[in-house]
Amino acid sequence: MVNWEGVNEFVAVAEAGGFTAAAGRLGISTAQVSRQVSALEGRLSTKLLYRTTRKVSLTETGQLYYQHCRQVLDALDEAERAVTDLQQVPRGKLRLTAPVTYGEVTLAPLVNDFALRYPELQVDMQLTNQKLDLVAEGYDLAIRLGRLEDSSMMARRLGSRTLYTCASPEYLSGHGEPHSLSELGQHNCLQGTLDQWRFQEGGQSKSVRVGGSIRCNSGRALVDAALKGIGIVQLPDYYVHEYLEAGRLVSLLAYYRVDDDGIWGIYPQNRHLSPKVSMLLDYLGEFL
């Protein structure tokens, strides 16, 4: 009979990079993690980890053992998910991550409605503009916007977003409306994190370098500046849609607008897609 004591603790230390971080992930004390890993090493009569005051790293033997343990634990996880699937009801903890503003404005209300339908579901949603490691940090799902980077993740398109270039009627009355990309150089273009705005011309993508009196990494702050007539902004629809509909902002250069970007659900390739994830993806796809 295989002795599993210490295996979960060892894998957690290997993935978290330390005993304290592993203890936090497992919800037990650091001392308990250390004892279990030491006992495992004693049982195997080999050293699995190099320990220093600054970091913990795998020995060559530890790396080999980790790879086998990870495969076994993934297989056990698959078995549990398969049993859960038989019940076909979203339950248990669902961890997902999404960009901050899009999450607050669009995604969170939908996820909350989904959670209301399934009271046995526990949602842990992390809104951050950092791209988290789904496997290492234990996330079931990530919502990503725009162009996807190459990765081993599975991706499902849930919807699309439109990138608008716009300004207030007050700004346009004082500065005129640009009708070509070259005219943007004559205007106060309020910048986010990028120096270039995206357009297309003659079916080809084109980047235009812009500049202005305000630079800010907050889309909401840029919208506020545009509404106050300070300059022109280029932002996704969820920032500006309500103001365009109300006439407080005016869409510009529509002829040069790029094709819509994707809104994606990303999940690990080697994971069985459980009912809670699959049904949430279906739900989001219906509304997005």
N, C-alpha and C positions, 0 to 999 in steps of 0.2 A: 504494500500500500504506500502510495506517494505521500510524503509529509509536506503539507503546504505552508507550514508555519514559517513566517519570515519572507515568503515570496512576494506578497503584495507590498510589504514594507520596502523590500529591496528594489522592486520595480519603481515604486514611488520616489525613492531616493535617486535612482538613476535618471528619472525623467525630470524631477524637480531640481536636481543639482545640489541637494543638501538635505540634512536630516530635519531641520526646522521647517523648511518648505514642505517636505514630504509629510511631516506630522500635521501641518495645517490642512493639507489636501485630504488626509485620511481621517482627520478629526480625533487624533489621539496625541499623547504626549511625545515630545522629542526623545525622552529617555526610553519609552517603550519601543519606538522605532529602532533606536540604537541597539537595544537588547535583542530584538528579534533578528536584526541583520547580523549581529555578532554570533548569535546562536546558529543562524543559517550557515555562516562561514565555517563555524566549528563543525557542524554536521557534514559539510562538504569537504572539510579539511583543505580549504583553499581560501585565498584572499580575493574578494570580489571588488573591493573598493580601496582606493587610495584616500586617506584622510589627512588633511592639513588644517591649520587654523583658518585658512582662507576659503578653501573649496574642497569638494569631494568629487572624485572622478573614478571612472571604471578602470579596473585592470584589464589586461587582455582576456583573461579567463572570465572576468565579470561581464565584459562586452558580449562574449559568446553566450554566457548563461542568460543575460538580459534578453538577447534576441529570441532565444527559445522560450523563455518565460512570457515574453510579450505575445508571441504567437499563441501560446496555450491560453493566456488570459483573454485574448481576443476571441478565441474559439468558445470559451465559456460564456463570454458576453453575448456572442452570437446565439448560443443555445438558449440563454435567458430571454433574449429578444424574440426568438422564434416562439417560445412558449407564450410570451406576452402577446404576440401577434394573434394567437388563437382567440383571444378575448376581444380584439378589435375595438378597444376603447382607449383613448388617450389617457394615460395615468402615469404617475411618478413624476420625477423632475425632468424638465426640458430646459436645457441651457442654450441660449442663442445670443448672438451679438450683432450689432448693426451700427451704422454711422449715427452720430448724435442728433443732428437736426432732423434728418429723415426719420430716425427712430421716434423722436418726440412728436413730430407733426403727423406722420402717416402711419408708421408701423405699429407703435405702441397701442393706439386705440383698437386696431384690428386684432392684435394679440390678446388684448384685454377682453374683447368680445369672444374670442375663441376660448379663453380660459373660463369665461362665464358659462359657456356651453358645457364644459367638462370639468366639474368641480373636483375630480380626483387628480387633476393635473396641477403640478407645481411649476411655475414659470420663473426661471432665473435669467433675466435679460440684462446684458451689459452693453450700454451705449457708449461707444468710443470710436474715434476716427483712426485709431491704430488698428492694423490688421493682425489680429491675434492668431496664434497657432492653435487651430481647433483640436488637433490630436493631443498635443502636449498639455493643453489646459482644459481638456475634457468638455469641449462644446459639441453639441449635436448639430448646430446649424449657424451659418452666418449669412447675413443679407449684405450683398455688395452691389455697388452702383457703378455704371460705366463699363469701361473696357476691362476684361478680366486678364490677369497675368497668367502665364503658363504655370500649372501646378498639377498635383496628383489628385486634387479634389474633384468631386462630381459637381456639376452645375445644372441648375434648372432655371430657365428664364420665367420670371413671374409677371413681368410687365415692362414698361419703358418710361423714360423720363425725357422731357424736351428741354433743351438749353435755350434760354431767351436772352437776347440783348435788349435792354429797355431803359427808359428814362421817364421822368415825370413831365407832364405837360408844361409845368413852370420852367423847367430847364430848357425844353425845346423851344419855348416862346422866346427865350433870351439868347439862345445859342444856335438855333436852327437844328434841323434834323439831318443826320448823315444819310446819304443815299448810296454810298460806295464804301468799300473797305478802306480805301486810301484816305477818306475824309475823317476816319477815326483819329488820326494824328492831330486834328484840329480841335479835338474835344477832350474834356476832363473825364478820363476813363478810370473808374474806381476799381482798384485791383484787390484780388484775394491773394492766395499764396503763389499764383503764377503770373509771370510777366506777359504771357501771350494768351490771346483769346482764340477759340476754335470756330472756324467757318468752313464752308465749302464753296468752291467757285468752279464752274464748268465741270461739275461732277468729281472734282478733286479736293481732298482735304487741304486746308490752308490755315496756317497759324499767323496771327497778326500781333506784333509787339505793341503794347499799349502802355500808357502812363497817365498818372493823374495826381491829384492832391491828397488822396487817401488810399492807404493800403491796410487791409485788416484780414485776419484769417477767419472771421465770423461772417457768414452769409447774411445773418440777420442784421448785423451792424451795417453792412453794405446796402441792404434794402432800405434801412432807415435813412441813410445818406441820400440814396436815390429819391426817396419820397420827399425829402426836404429840398430837392432841386439842386443838389451839389454836383451831380454828374451822371454818367451812364454806367450801368452794371451789366455783367453777363453772369446769369445764375440759372440753376435748374428750376423747373416749373413749381416745385413744392415751396420755394421761397416767394415766388412772385405771382402765382396764379390768381389769388384772390384780389390783388391790387390791379392786375390787368383787367379782370372782369369788372371791377369797380371804376375803371378809368383813371385810377390814380397813377398808374404807370402805362406807358405806351410801348408796344413791341416795335423794334427797329430791325432793319436789314433782314427781313424775313426771307428774301430771295437767297441769302447766303447762309441760312440756318443749316447747321449740320443735322444729319439723320439722328433720330432718337437713340439714346443710349439704353442699354438693358438694365433691368433690375433683376438681380440673380439671387437664388437660394443656393448656398454652397454647403456641401457636407462631405465628410471623409469617405473616400472610395471604398475602403475595406470594412465599412460598417453596414450592418443590416439596417435598412430603412424602417424604423419602427412605426407603428400606427400614429404615435403622437407627432413625429416629424412629417410623415407622409401626409397626414390629414391637415396639418398646419400649412404645408406647402400648397395643398389643393385649395385651402381656404384663402390664403394670401393671393394665389394666382387668380381666383375668382374676382377679388376686389381690386387687385392692382392692374 
